[in-house]
Amino acid sequence: MSVTRFLAGFAVGAALGAVAGILLAPKSGEETREMLGDMASDIAKKTDARVKDIQKKADDIVSDVQERSEEIMSKLQSMLKKEEEGAEA
């Protein structure tokens, strides 16, 4: 969760800095609006790509943890079964 918050804060900070730079630059209103629109579109695309990348990594981690936990449960059940068979004999 802290990585997500960091990335969100970083993206917001970068966007605010870029907007401030554009607004303070000596250009016409039309040029400024066009630059802001292009920048907003670029930031949205980059953010979407980052979110999808993070989501894929998280899904991979969850899948890996599930596989390992299933292996552990299987081994534990096998050990318990052997223990029960040994106790009955």
Gaussian input, Z-matrix of N, CA and C with variables (Angstrom, degrees):
# hf/3-21g

backbone

0 1
 N
 C     1     B1
 C     2     B2     1     A1
 N     3     B3     2     A2     1     D1
 C     4     B4     3     A3     2     D2
 C     5     B5     4     A4     3     D3
 N     6     B6     5     A5     4     D4
 C     7     B7     6     A6     5     D5
 C     8     B8     7     A7     6     D6
 N     9     B9     8     A8     7     D7
 C    10    B10     9     A9     8     D8
 C    11    B11    10    A10     9     D9
 N    12    B12    11    A11    10    D10
 C    13    B13    12    A12    11    D11
 C    14    B14    13    A13    12    D12
 N    15    B15    14    A14    13    D13
 C    16    B16    15    A15    14    D14
 C    17    B17    16    A16    15    D15
 N    18    B18    17    A17    16    D16
 C    19    B19    18    A18    17    D17
 C    20    B20    19    A19    18    D18
 N    21    B21    20    A20    19    D19
 C    22    B22    21    A21    20    D20
 C    23    B23    22    A22    21    D21
 N    24    B24    23    A23    22    D22
 C    25    B25    24    A24    23    D23
 C    26    B26    25    A25    24    D24
 N    27    B27    26    A26    25    D25
 C    28    B28    27    A27    26    D26
 C    29    B29    28    A28    27    D27
 N    30    B30    29    A29    28    D28
 C    31    B31    30    A30    29    D29
 C    32    B32    31    A31    30    D30
 N    33    B33    32    A32    31    D31
 C    34    B34    33    A33    32    D32
 C    35    B35    34    A34    33    D33
 N    36    B36    35    A35    34    D34
 C    37    B37    36    A36    35    D35
 C    38    B38    37    A37    36    D36
 N    39    B39    38    A38    37    D37
 C    40    B40    39    A39    38    D38
 C    41    B41    40    A40    39    D39
 N    42    B42    41    A41    40    D40
 C    43    B43    42    A42    41    D41
 C    44    B44    43    A43    42    D42
 N    45    B45    44    A44    43    D43
 C    46    B46    45    A45    44    D44
 C    47    B47    46    A46    45    D45
 N    48    B48    47    A47    46    D46
 C    49    B49    48    A48    47    D47
 C    50    B50    49    A49    48    D48
 N    51    B51    50    A50    49    D49
 C    52    B52    51    A51    50    D50
 C    53    B53    52    A52    51    D51
 N    54    B54    53    A53    52    D52
 C    55    B55    54    A54    53    D53
 C    56    B56    55    A55    54    D54
 N    57    B57    56    A56    55    D55
 C    58    B58    57    A57    56    D56
 C    59    B59    58    A58    57    D57
 N    60    B60    59    A59    58    D58
 C    61    B61    60    A60    59    D59
 C    62    B62    61    A61    60    D60
 N    63    B63    62    A62    61    D61
 C    64    B64    63    A63    62    D62
 C    65    B65    64    A64    63    D63
 N    66    B66    65    A65    64    D64
 C    67    B67    66    A66    65    D65
 C    68    B68    67    A67    66    D66
 N    69    B69    68    A68    67    D67
 C    70    B70    69    A69    68    D68
 C    71    B71    70    A70    69    D69
 N    72    B72    71    A71    70    D70
 C    73    B73    72    A72    71    D71
 C    74    B74    73    A73    72    D72
 N    75    B75    74    A74    73    D73
 C    76    B76    75    A75    74    D74
 C    77    B77    76    A76    75    D75
 N    78    B78    77    A77    76    D76
 C    79    B79    78    A78    77    D77
 C    80    B80    79    A79    78    D78
 N    81    B81    80    A80    79    D79
 C    82    B82    81    A81    80    D80
 C    83    B83    82    A82    81    D81
 N    84    B84    83    A83    82    D82
 C    85    B85    84    A84    83    D83
 C    86    B86    85    A85    84    D84
 N    87    B87    86    A86    85    D85
 C    88    B88    87    A87    86    D86
 C    89    B89    88    A88    87    D87
 N    90    B90    89    A89    88    D88
 C    91    B91    90    A90    89    D89
 C    92    B92    91    A91    90    D90
 N    93    B93    92    A92    91    D91
 C    94    B94    93    A93    92    D92
 C    95    B95    94    A94    93    D93
 N    96    B96    95    A95    94    D94
 C    97    B97    96    A96    95    D95
 C    98    B98    97    A97    96    D96
 N    99    B99    98    A98    97    D97
 C   100   B100    99    A99    98    D98
 C   101   B101   100   A100    99    D99
 N   102   B102   101   A101   100   D100
 C   103   B103   102   A102   101   D101
 C   104   B104   103   A103   102   D102
 N   105   B105   104   A104   103   D103
 C   106   B106   105   A105   104   D104
 C   107   B107   106   A106   105   D105
 N   108   B108   107   A107   106   D106
 C   109   B109   108   A108   107   D107
 C   110   B110   109   A109   108   D108
 N   111   B111   110   A110   109   D109
 C   112   B112   111   A111   110   D110
 C   113   B113   112   A112   111   D111
 N   114   B114   113   A113   112   D112
 C   115   B115   114   A114   113   D113
 C   116   B116   115   A115   114   D114
 N   117   B117   116   A116   115   D115
 C   118   B118   117   A117   116   D116
 C   119   B119   118   A118   117   D117
 N   120   B120   119   A119   118   D118
 C   121   B121   120   A120   119   D119
 C   122   B122   121   A121   120   D120
 N   123   B123   122   A122   121   D121
 C   124   B124   123   A123   122   D122
 C   125   B125   124   A124   123   D123
 N   126   B126   125   A125   124   D124
 C   127   B127   126   A126   125   D125
 C   128   B128   127   A127   126   D126
 N   129   B129   128   A128   127   D127
 C   130   B130   129   A129   128   D128
 C   131   B131   130   A130   129   D129
 N   132   B132   131   A131   130   D130
 C   133   B133   132   A132   131   D131
 C   134   B134   133   A133   132   D132
 N   135   B135   134   A134   133   D133
 C   136   B136   135   A135   134   D134
 C   137   B137   136   A136   135   D135
 N   138   B138   137   A137   136   D136
 C   139   B139   138   A138   137   D137
 C   140   B140   139   A139   138   D138
 N   141   B141   140   A140   139   D139
 C   142   B142   141   A141   140   D140
 C   143   B143   142   A142   141   D141
 N   144   B144   143   A143   142   D142
 C   145   B145   144   A144   143   D143
 C   146   B146   145   A145   144   D144
 N   147   B147   146   A146   145   D145
 C   148   B148   147   A147   146   D146
 C   149   B149   148   A148   147   D147
 N   150   B150   149   A149   148   D148
 C   151   B151   150   A150   149   D149
 C   152   B152   151   A151   150   D150
 N   153   B153   152   A152   151   D151
 C   154   B154   153   A153   152   D152
 C   155   B155   154   A154   153   D153
 N   156   B156   155   A155   154   D154
 C   157   B157   156   A156   155   D155
 C   158   B158   157   A157   156   D156
 N   159   B159   158   A158   157   D157
 C   160   B160   159   A159   158   D158
 C   161   B161   160   A160   159   D159
 N   162   B162   161   A161   160   D160
 C   163   B163   162   A162   161   D161
 C   164   B164   163   A163   162   D162
 N   165   B165   164   A164   163   D163
 C   166   B166   165   A165   164   D164
 C   167   B167   166   A166   165   D165
 N   168   B168   167   A167   166   D166
 C   169   B169   168   A168   167   D167
 C   170   B170   169   A169   168   D168
 N   171   B171   170   A170   169   D169
 C   172   B172   171   A171   170   D170
 C   173   B173   172   A172   171   D171
 N   174   B174   173   A173   172   D172
 C   175   B175   174   A174   173   D173
 C   176   B176   175   A175   174   D174
 N   177   B177   176   A176   175   D175
 C   178   B178   177   A177   176   D176
 C   179   B179   178   A178   177   D177
 N   180   B180   179   A179   178   D178
 C   181   B181   180   A180   179   D179
 C   182   B182   181   A181   180   D180
 N   183   B183   182   A182   181   D181
 C   184   B184   183   A183   182   D182
 C   185   B185   184   A184   183   D183
 N   186   B186   185   A185   184   D184
 C   187   B187   186   A186   185   D185
 C   188   B188   187   A187   186   D186
 N   189   B189   188   A188   187   D187
 C   190   B190   189   A189   188   D188
 C   191   B191   190   A190   189   D189
 N   192   B192   191   A191   190   D190
 C   193   B193   192   A192   191   D191
 C   194   B194   193   A193   192   D192
 N   195   B195   194   A194   193   D193
 C   196   B196   195   A195   194   D194
 C   197   B197   196   A196   195   D195
 N   198   B198   197   A197   196   D196
 C   199   B199   198   A198   197   D197
 C   200   B200   199   A199   198   D198
 N   201   B201   200   A200   199   D199
 C   202   B202   201   A201   200   D200
 C   203   B203   202   A202   201   D201
 N   204   B204   203   A203   202   D202
 C   205   B205   204   A204   203   D203
 C   206   B206   205   A205   204   D204
 N   207   B207   206   A206   205   D205
 C   208   B208   207   A207   206   D206
 C   209   B209   208   A208   207   D207
 N   210   B210   209   A209   208   D208
 C   211   B211   210   A210   209   D209
 C   212   B212   211   A211   210   D210
 N   213   B213   212   A212   211   D211
 C   214   B214   213   A213   212   D212
 C   215   B215   214   A214   213   D213
 N   216   B216   215   A215   214   D214
 C   217   B217   216   A216   215   D215
 C   218   B218   217   A217   216   D216
 N   219   B219   218   A218   217   D217
 C   220   B220   219   A219   218   D218
 C   221   B221   220   A220   219   D219
 N   222   B222   221   A221   220   D220
 C   223   B223   222   A222   221   D221
 C   224   B224   223   A223   222   D222
 N   225   B225   224   A224   223   D223
 C   226   B226   225   A225   224   D224
 C   227   B227   226   A226   225   D225
 N   228   B228   227   A227   226   D226
 C   229   B229   228   A228   227   D227
 C   230   B230   229   A229   228   D228
 N   231   B231   230   A230   229   D229
 C   232   B232   231   A231   230   D230
 C   233   B233   232   A232   231   D231
 N   234   B234   233   A233   232   D232
 C   235   B235   234   A234   233   D233
 C   236   B236   235   A235   234   D234
 N   237   B237   236   A236   235   D235
 C   238   B238   237   A237   236   D236
 C   239   B239   238   A238   237   D237
 N   240   B240   239   A239   238   D238
 C   241   B241   240   A240   239   D239
 C   242   B242   241   A241   240   D240
 N   243   B243   242   A242   241   D241
 C   244   B244   243   A243   242   D242
 C   245   B245   244   A244   243   D243
 N   246   B246   245   A245   244   D244
 C   247   B247   246   A246   245   D245
 C   248   B248   247   A247   246   D246
 N   249   B249   248   A248   247   D247
 C   250   B250   249   A249   248   D248
 C   251   B251   250   A250   249   D249
 N   252   B252   251   A251   250   D250
 C   253   B253   252   A252   251   D251
 C   254   B254   253   A253   252   D252
 N   255   B255   254   A254   253   D253
 C   256   B256   255   A255   254   D254
 C   257   B257   256   A256   255   D255
 N   258   B258   257   A257   256   D256
 C   259   B259   258   A258   257   D257
 C   260   B260   259   A259   258   D258
 N   261   B261   260   A260   259   D259
 C   262   B262   261   A261   260   D260
 C   263   B263   262   A262   261   D261
 N   264   B264   263   A263   262   D262
 C   265   B265   264   A264   263   D263
 C   266   B266   265   A265   264   D264

   B1=1.4397
   B2=1.5148
   B3=1.3204
   B4=1.4515
   B5=1.5220
   B6=1.3372
   B7=1.4654
   B8=1.5244
   B9=1.3116
   B10=1.4569
   B11=1.5172
   B12=1.3141
   B13=1.4708
   B14=1.5205
   B15=1.3302
   B16=1.4591
   B17=1.5193
   B18=1.3433
   B19=1.4603
   B20=1.5217
   B21=1.3202
   B22=1.4617
   B23=1.5255
   B24=1.3250
   B25=1.4618
   B26=1.5096
   B27=1.3239
   B28=1.4618
   B29=1.5230
   B30=1.3349
   B31=1.4657
   B32=1.5262
   B33=1.3188
   B34=1.4635
   B35=1.5245
   B36=1.3177
   B37=1.4634
   B38=1.5144
   B39=1.3366
   B40=1.4672
   B41=1.5250
   B42=1.3123
   B43=1.4645
   B44=1.5293
   B45=1.3243
   B46=1.4638
   B47=1.5201
   B48=1.3223
   B49=1.4587
   B50=1.5186
   B51=1.3153
   B52=1.4639
   B53=1.5232
   B54=1.3225
   B55=1.4696
   B56=1.5210
   B57=1.3230
   B58=1.4689
   B59=1.5262
   B60=1.3077
   B61=1.4628
   B62=1.5082
   B63=1.3134
   B64=1.4652
   B65=1.5224
   B66=1.3327
   B67=1.4604
   B68=1.5324
   B69=1.3135
   B70=1.4585
   B71=1.5291
   B72=1.3161
   B73=1.4634
   B74=1.5299
   B75=1.3448
   B76=1.4704
   B77=1.5387
   B78=1.3261
   B79=1.4644
   B80=1.5204
   B81=1.3236
   B82=1.4634
   B83=1.5191
   B84=1.3256
   B85=1.4600
   B86=1.5095
   B87=1.3260
   B88=1.4603
   B89=1.5216
   B90=1.3251
   B91=1.4642
   B92=1.5245
   B93=1.3323
   B94=1.4601
   B95=1.5244
   B96=1.3402
   B97=1.4713
   B98=1.5282
   B99=1.3239
   B100=1.4638
   B101=1.5287
   B102=1.3248
   B103=1.4575
   B104=1.5289
   B105=1.3356
   B106=1.4711
   B107=1.5238
   B108=1.3204
   B109=1.4615
   B110=1.5206
   B111=1.3401
   B112=1.4654
   B113=1.5254
   B114=1.3244
   B115=1.4579
   B116=1.5352
   B117=1.3179
   B118=1.4672
   B119=1.5273
   B120=1.3095
   B121=1.4610
   B122=1.5236
   B123=1.3257
   B124=1.4663
   B125=1.5257
   B126=1.3234
   B127=1.4690
   B128=1.5255
   B129=1.3269
   B130=1.4691
   B131=1.5278
   B132=1.3254
   B133=1.4696
   B134=1.5254
   B135=1.3352
   B136=1.4662
   B137=1.5263
   B138=1.3143
   B139=1.4658
   B140=1.5272
   B141=1.3270
   B142=1.4552
   B143=1.5263
   B144=1.3271
   B145=1.4656
   B146=1.5198
   B147=1.3319
   B148=1.4725
   B149=1.5196
   B150=1.3215
   B151=1.4671
   B152=1.5258
   B153=1.3368
   B154=1.4660
   B155=1.5218
   B156=1.3310
   B157=1.4635
   B158=1.5306
   B159=1.3144
   B160=1.4656
   B161=1.5265
   B162=1.3296
   B163=1.4582
   B164=1.5287
   B165=1.3333
   B166=1.4630
   B167=1.5263
   B168=1.3303
   B169=1.4618
   B170=1.5263
   B171=1.3204
   B172=1.4644
   B173=1.5292
   B174=1.3323
   B175=1.4688
   B176=1.5202
   B177=1.3275
   B178=1.4648
   B179=1.5284
   B180=1.3099
   B181=1.4668
   B182=1.5283
   B183=1.3231
   B184=1.4679
   B185=1.5238
   B186=1.3182
   B187=1.4674
   B188=1.5242
   B189=1.3178
   B190=1.4595
   B191=1.5320
   B192=1.3132
   B193=1.4645
   B194=1.5328
   B195=1.3232
   B196=1.4624
   B197=1.5276
   B198=1.3299
   B199=1.4684
   B200=1.5264
   B201=1.3104
   B202=1.4621
   B203=1.5214
   B204=1.3149
   B205=1.4672
   B206=1.5225
   B207=1.3327
   B208=1.4650
   B209=1.5277
   B210=1.3402
   B211=1.4657
   B212=1.5277
   B213=1.3191
   B214=1.4643
   B215=1.5276
   B216=1.3287
   B217=1.4659
   B218=1.5311
   B219=1.3110
   B220=1.4631
   B221=1.5310
   B222=1.3154
   B223=1.4615
   B224=1.5214
   B225=1.3342
   B226=1.4611
   B227=1.5253
   B228=1.3262
   B229=1.4616
   B230=1.5274
   B231=1.3280
   B232=1.4657
   B233=1.5303
   B234=1.3153
   B235=1.4626
   B236=1.5246
   B237=1.3317
   B238=1.4677
   B239=1.5276
   B240=1.3303
   B241=1.4584
   B242=1.5302
   B243=1.3359
   B244=1.4618
   B245=1.5235
   B246=1.3300
   B247=1.4519
   B248=1.5279
   B249=1.3322
   B250=1.4620
   B251=1.5273
   B252=1.3520
   B253=1.4676
   B254=1.5267
   B255=1.3270
   B256=1.4606
   B257=1.5174
   B258=1.3187
   B259=1.4631
   B260=1.5260
   B261=1.3449
   B262=1.4628
   B263=1.5385
   B264=1.3004
   B265=1.4768
   B266=1.4872
   A1=110.34
   A2=119.92
   A3=121.30
   A4=111.03
   A5=117.86
   A6=120.66
   A7=109.21
   A8=116.91
   A9=120.90
   A10=110.54
   A11=116.20
   A12=119.83
   A13=111.25
   A14=116.01
   A15=119.86
   A16=110.71
   A17=116.95
   A18=120.83
   A19=111.31
   A20=116.66
   A21=119.92
   A22=110.32
   A23=117.20
   A24=120.99
   A25=112.34
   A26=115.55
   A27=120.37
   A28=110.56
   A29=116.90
   A30=121.45
   A31=110.69
   A32=116.71
   A33=120.22
   A34=110.76
   A35=117.00
   A36=120.81
   A37=112.23
   A38=116.24
   A39=120.14
   A40=110.69
   A41=115.97
   A42=119.86
   A43=110.99
   A44=116.80
   A45=119.78
   A46=111.63
   A47=116.81
   A48=120.29
   A49=111.95
   A50=115.90
   A51=119.95
   A52=111.23
   A53=116.87
   A54=120.63
   A55=110.09
   A56=116.92
   A57=119.99
   A58=110.34
   A59=117.46
   A60=120.92
   A61=112.23
   A62=116.20
   A63=119.79
   A64=111.11
   A65=116.03
   A66=119.35
   A67=112.13
   A68=116.75
   A69=119.86
   A70=112.87
   A71=117.51
   A72=121.23
   A73=109.51
   A74=116.78
   A75=120.34
   A76=111.70
   A77=116.66
   A78=122.07
   A79=109.03
   A80=115.17
   A81=118.88
   A82=109.97
   A83=115.95
   A84=120.91
   A85=112.61
   A86=116.90
   A87=120.54
   A88=110.85
   A89=117.18
   A90=120.61
   A91=110.85
   A92=115.26
   A93=119.90
   A94=110.84
   A95=116.95
   A96=120.57
   A97=110.66
   A98=116.76
   A99=120.36
   A100=110.46
   A101=116.87
   A102=120.62
   A103=110.78
   A104=116.21
   A105=119.89
   A106=110.83
   A107=117.11
   A108=121.10
   A109=111.39
   A110=116.07
   A111=119.88
   A112=110.86
   A113=115.14
   A114=119.64
   A115=111.25
   A116=116.28
   A117=120.27
   A118=110.18
   A119=116.40
   A120=120.66
   A121=110.74
   A122=116.74
   A123=121.07
   A124=111.05
   A125=116.69
   A126=120.75
   A127=110.55
   A128=116.44
   A129=119.83
   A130=110.66
   A131=117.07
   A132=120.45
   A133=110.98
   A134=116.20
   A135=119.91
   A136=110.98
   A137=116.05
   A138=120.40
   A139=110.34
   A140=116.30
   A141=120.63
   A142=110.76
   A143=116.62
   A144=120.38
   A145=110.82
   A146=117.44
   A147=120.79
   A148=111.06
   A149=116.22
   A150=120.25
   A151=109.83
   A152=116.93
   A153=119.95
   A154=110.92
   A155=117.11
   A156=120.85
   A157=110.69
   A158=116.67
   A159=121.19
   A160=110.31
   A161=116.05
   A162=120.42
   A163=110.57
   A164=117.08
   A165=120.92
   A166=110.61
   A167=116.36
   A168=119.73
   A169=110.81
   A170=116.03
   A171=120.05
   A172=110.48
   A173=116.56
   A174=120.01
   A175=111.28
   A176=116.42
   A177=120.50
   A178=111.04
   A179=116.78
   A180=121.12
   A181=110.31
   A182=116.76
   A183=120.70
   A184=110.09
   A185=116.72
   A186=120.60
   A187=110.59
   A188=116.90
   A189=121.27
   A190=111.19
   A191=116.59
   A192=120.88
   A193=110.18
   A194=116.75
   A195=119.83
   A196=111.11
   A197=116.48
   A198=119.72
   A199=111.12
   A200=116.07
   A201=119.81
   A202=111.54
   A203=116.76
   A204=118.89
   A205=110.63
   A206=117.03
   A207=120.05
   A208=110.72
   A209=116.69
   A210=120.52
   A211=110.72
   A212=116.34
   A213=121.35
   A214=110.06
   A215=116.53
   A216=120.12
   A217=110.68
   A218=116.17
   A219=120.10
   A220=110.22
   A221=117.26
   A222=120.87
   A223=111.35
   A224=116.18
   A225=120.08
   A226=111.32
   A227=116.94
   A228=120.42
   A229=110.78
   A230=115.32
   A231=119.75
   A232=110.71
   A233=116.88
   A234=121.15
   A235=110.81
   A236=116.68
   A237=120.19
   A238=111.05
   A239=116.41
   A240=120.09
   A241=110.23
   A242=116.93
   A243=120.70
   A244=110.92
   A245=116.37
   A246=121.51
   A247=110.59
   A248=117.13
   A249=121.67
   A250=110.31
   A251=115.58
   A252=119.04
   A253=111.15
   A254=116.58
   A255=121.19
   A256=111.78
   A257=116.93
   A258=121.78
   A259=111.22
   A260=116.47
   A261=121.15
   A262=111.82
   A263=116.04
   A264=119.53
   A265=113.90
   D1=-36.31
   D2=-178.59
   D3=-69.17
   D4=-30.95
   D5=177.00
   D6=-66.53
   D7=-42.01
   D8=178.97
   D9=-63.66
   D10=-43.24
   D11=178.39
   D12=-63.69
   D13=-40.73
   D14=178.56
   D15=-61.83
   D16=-47.59
   D17=-179.48
   D18=-63.25
   D19=-39.69
   D20=178.35
   D21=-64.88
   D22=-44.63
   D23=178.08
   D24=-63.68
   D25=-39.66
   D26=178.20
   D27=-63.48
   D28=-45.20
   D29=-179.31
   D30=-63.78
   D31=-43.38
   D32=179.31
   D33=-64.97
   D34=-43.38
   D35=178.52
   D36=-62.56
   D37=-42.63
   D38=178.50
   D39=-64.39
   D40=-41.71
   D41=179.81
   D42=-64.53
   D43=-44.48
   D44=179.70
   D45=-64.22
   D46=-40.02
   D47=177.94
   D48=-64.05
   D49=-42.31
   D50=179.32
   D51=-66.39
   D52=-42.23
   D53=178.89
   D54=-63.06
   D55=-43.62
   D56=178.98
   D57=-61.95
   D58=-41.31
   D59=178.49
   D60=-62.54
   D61=-41.57
   D62=-179.71
   D63=-69.37
   D64=-42.64
   D65=-178.51
   D66=-66.05
   D67=-30.16
   D68=-179.11
   D69=-88.15
   D70=-8.96
   D71=179.34
   D72=-75.65
   D73=144.16
   D74=-178.26
   D75=-80.47
   D76=83.16
   D77=178.07
   D78=-133.79
   D79=167.31
   D80=178.61
   D81=-72.16
   D82=162.13
   D83=179.78
   D84=-60.74
   D85=-40.20
   D86=-179.53
   D87=-65.27
   D88=-43.48
   D89=178.28
   D90=-63.43
   D91=-41.66
   D92=-179.48
   D93=-63.94
   D94=-44.30
   D95=179.24
   D96=-62.85
   D97=-40.50
   D98=179.14
   D99=-64.41
   D100=-42.73
   D101=179.09
   D102=-64.09
   D103=-42.33
   D104=178.88
   D105=-62.64
   D106=-42.37
   D107=178.95
   D108=-62.75
   D109=-45.02
   D110=178.96
   D111=-63.41
   D112=-42.48
   D113=-178.93
   D114=-65.51
   D115=-42.24
   D116=179.80
   D117=-62.67
   D118=-41.42
   D119=178.78
   D120=-64.66
   D121=-42.82
   D122=179.46
   D123=-64.02
   D124=-43.78
   D125=179.52
   D126=-63.87
   D127=-40.97
   D128=179.41
   D129=-62.26
   D130=-42.03
   D131=179.75
   D132=-65.43
   D133=-44.75
   D134=-179.28
   D135=-64.95
   D136=-42.10
   D137=179.89
   D138=-63.32
   D139=-43.69
   D140=178.79
   D141=-60.63
   D142=-42.90
   D143=179.25
   D144=-63.71
   D145=-42.07
   D146=179.61
   D147=-65.01
   D148=-43.02
   D149=-179.31
   D150=-62.45
   D151=-43.08
   D152=179.10
   D153=-64.24
   D154=-38.54
   D155=178.70
   D156=-64.61
   D157=-45.72
   D158=178.97
   D159=-63.76
   D160=-40.04
   D161=-179.85
   D162=-64.17
   D163=-41.34
   D164=179.11
   D165=-64.07
   D166=-43.03
   D167=178.89
   D168=-62.91
   D169=-42.04
   D170=179.17
   D171=-64.06
   D172=-42.63
   D173=177.94
   D174=-61.56
   D175=-41.08
   D176=178.30
   D177=-62.65
   D178=-42.15
   D179=179.62
   D180=-64.49
   D181=-44.96
   D182=179.86
   D183=-62.10
   D184=-43.13
   D185=179.14
   D186=-62.16
   D187=-43.62
   D188=179.47
   D189=-62.88
   D190=-42.70
   D191=179.25
   D192=-64.37
   D193=-40.75
   D194=178.70
   D195=-62.74
   D196=-44.07
   D197=179.03
   D198=-61.01
   D199=-45.19
   D200=-179.01
   D201=-65.78
   D202=-39.13
   D203=-180.00
   D204=-67.18
   D205=-35.58
   D206=176.72
   D207=-65.19
   D208=-40.13
   D209=177.20
   D210=-62.29
   D211=-43.93
   D212=-179.26
   D213=-63.93
   D214=-44.39
   D215=179.67
   D216=-62.16
   D217=-41.11
   D218=179.09
   D219=-62.46
   D220=-44.52
   D221=179.15
   D222=-63.98
   D223=-41.84
   D224=178.74
   D225=-63.24
   D226=-43.02
   D227=178.92
   D228=-63.30
   D229=-40.16
   D230=178.18
   D231=-63.34
   D232=-43.45
   D233=179.28
   D234=-64.29
   D235=-42.80
   D236=178.93
   D237=-63.59
   D238=-39.84
   D239=179.47
   D240=-63.95
   D241=-43.24
   D242=177.87
   D243=-63.68
   D244=-38.63
   D245=179.05
   D246=-64.18
   D247=-42.39
   D248=179.33
   D249=-65.92
   D250=-42.03
   D251=179.25
   D252=-64.26
   D253=-36.96
   D254=178.62
   D255=-68.59
   D256=-35.09
   D257=-179.56
   D258=-72.26
   D259=-32.81
   D260=-178.42
   D261=-75.75
   D262=-26.34
   D263=-175.83
   D264=-77.94

